[in-house]
Amino acid sequence: MRKIILTALVIAIAAAGSGPLADSGNTVGRRGQSIQVDGFLLEWKRADARPWSGGAGWEWDAIITPKGIAGYFKPASAPACSAWAFDISPAVEIMVTDCESLTTEWQIADAGTERITVVGTSVCGDTLPALVLTVVPPEAAASSWASAVPYAVLIMVFAAVLTAVIVVMRRRGR
């Protein structure tokens, strides 16, 4: 019985570690609302910000909206240099640049873009390591059955089935 429980626990841990919640990479796949005319996007949440690769002290977030891919870059803390420029490929439209917080919001009108490369440089000569974002195509996410069911629900169903199997095995043993 202990072997069954241990095996089930290992499988549950492996499933939890390989699912969408475990994605800590530079993938843009979350969907969001349209950007307002002034460029302000209510979708930005501090909890969704991800660190710039290479420990650069900057954060970013990006979502796929009906009007394209939108994102922002912001320093996690006040950088030494206060003037930064971003070279983004493919070409983007800079929606808002807040000079006080050094936040830059951008948008790519083509939601079919698969890869975005960003390099940041300051007037002081500092550079950020290249950030490569991989965009999950809207068609791929829409066709996936897993995207229709929240990952937490799948884990709960798996746990319920596992519990039922353990209960049945215990009753057969008596």
N, C-alpha and C positions, 0 to 999 in steps of 0.2 A: 504494500500500500504506500509506503514511504517513497519507493522508487517512482511510482506513478505520480505522486504529488510533486516530487522533485523534478521529474521530466516535464510536467505541465508548467511548473514555475519557470523553468529554463525557456520553454517555448514562448510563454507569455512575455518574458523579459526581452527575448529576441524580437518578437513581433512589435513590442512597444519601441524598441530601439531602431527599427528599420522603417517606421511609418512616417507620414507627413510631418508629425510633430517633431521628429528628430532632424528635420532638414535645417541645418544651420549654415548652409552654403549661401551662395550669391544668386539664388533663384528668385525670379519675379513671377509669381503665379497668382497672387491674391487679387481678387476683383474688387472694384470700388466704384464710387459715384463719379459723376462728371465734375470737372473743374469749373468753378464759377468764373465769371468774366474778369474779376480782379485777381485771379490766380490763386486765391486762397482755397485750400482743400480741407474740408472738415474731417476727412478720413485719417489724417496723420495722428498717430497715437505714439506717445513716448515709448510705450511697451513694445511696439512693433519695430522700433529702430534697431538696426543691426550694425555691428562695428565694421568699419572699413578694414579690409583685409590688410594684414601686415602690421597690425597694432599701431595705426597711424594717429589714433586719438580723434577720429572723425566717425560720424554715424551717417547712415543712409536708410532710406526706405523707398519703395516703389510699388505701384499698383497698376493694374490694367483697368482703364476706364473705357466707357463707350467712345470717347474721343481719342483714344490712344493710350500710350504708356506714360505715366506721370511719376515723378519722384522728387526727392530732396536730398541735400547734403547739408550736414551741420556738424560743427566741432562739438565733441563731448565736453570739453572744457575750453576756456579761453586760450587760443593759440598765441604764440609769440608774435606772429605777424598778423596784421589785421586786414590785409587785402589779398584775396585769393581769386583765381580764375580756373575754370574747369573746361577742359577740352573733351567733349563728348562725341563719340562716333557710334551710330550715324548722327547727323546734325540734329540738334534739338532747338526748341524754342524755350528761352529762359523766361519763365512766367514772372517770378518775383526774386529779387535779391535783397535781403534784409541786411544792411551794413552793420547794424548793432549786434545781431546774433550770428552774423556770417552765414545765415541760412540761404541756400539757393534752391528754388523750386524750378523744375523743368518738365517739359512734355515733348514726347515724340508722337506725331500725328499717326504714324503707321503702326497699328497694333500687331502687324505681322512680323515686326522686327524680332529676330531670334537672339541677338547678342548685342549688348551695349558695352562699350569700353569707355572708361572715364579716367582721366589723369588730371590731378589738381596741382597747380603751382602757385606760389605766392610771389609777391614783388620782392620779398626778402631773399629769394633764391631757394626756399624750401619746396620740396615736391612730395606728393603723396604717391605711394605705389599704385600701379595701374589696378583699377577695380574692373573686373569683367563680370557683367550681370547676364545670366542666362534667362531668357523669357520663355515661360511655358505657353505654347500657343493656346488661344481660347478654344479651338476645336478639340484639342487633345484633352483639356480639362473637362469640357462638356461631355465628351464621349466616355469618360472614365466612370464606371459605376461607383468607384470608391469616392469620387468627388461629390457624388450626390448624397452620400451618407457621411455624416461627420465622423471623424476618426475615433472620437471618444465613444460613440455609440457602438462602433465595431469592437472596441476593447471590452465594453460592457457585455455585449452579446457573447464574445469569446469567454469571458469570465463566467457568465451564467451557464453556458454549455459545459465548461470545465467543472463547475460546481455540481451540476447534475450528474456528470459521469462519476465523480468522486462519491456522491451519495449512493448511486446505484451500485457501485463497486463495494461500498461498505455494507450495504444491505445484503448483497449476495454472499458476503463473507460470513455473515451471522447465521 
